[in-house]
């Protein structure tokens, strides 16, 4: 049980580091913000699609944290509370 938790934490760390250091996380957020043009429903749908693509093969907890790190600034730009 502990090894699966450690594995999930390592996977989260690796994916968030790749997104942060490559700049991909910022670019994905910019893409969502620009394509949706202020429409929250379209932005939510795009985040859903990117979440499926980014989260392939990851446990649910890892996907949740990756999505928070990547797309929380987008929803903050829409005026939603952080």
N, C-alpha and C positions, 0 to 999 in steps of 0.2 A: 504494500500500500504506500509506504513512504517513498519507494523508488518511483512510482508513477507520479507522485506530487512533485518530486524533484525534477523529473523529466519534463513535466508541464511548465515548471518555472524556468528551466533552461531554454525550452522552446520559445516561451514568451520573450525572454531576454534576448535571444538571438534574433528573433523576427523584429522586435522593436528597435534593436540596434541597427539592423540592416535598413529599416525604414528611415531611421533618424539620420544615419551617416551618409546614406546614398541620396537623401533629399526626396525620395519617392513619397514619403508620407506627406510632406508639404505639397508636392505636386498633385497628389491625389485629392487633397483637400481643395486646392485651387481649381482643379478640374470640376469637382462637384459644385463648388460655389459659382463658377462661371457658366457652366452648362445649365444649371437650374435657374439662373437669373432671378433669384429671390423667391422661388417657389419651393416651399418647405416640403411638399409632397414629392416633387421630383427629386429633391435632394435626398430625402429619406429612401426613396427607391434606389437611387444610385449608390447610396451607402450600403444598402442591403446587397446589391450586386457585388460591390467591391468586397464586402464582408465574406460573401461566399467564396470569392476568388482568393482572398488573402487567407481565409481560414481552412482551406482544403487540407485535410490531414491533421488538424490540430484539435485538441480537446476543447470543449465548450468554454471553459474558464480562460483558456489562452486566447480564443477568438474574442471574448468579451474585452479583455485588457488591450489587445491589439486595436480593436475598434475604438476604444476610448482614447488611446494615445493618438491615433491617426485622425479621427474625425470629430473629436470634441471641439476643436477650434472652429470648424465649419459651422456647427450649430450655435456656437457662441456668437459668431458673426451674424447669424440670423436673428439674434436678440433673445435666444433661449437662455435660461439661467445655467450656469456652469455646475 
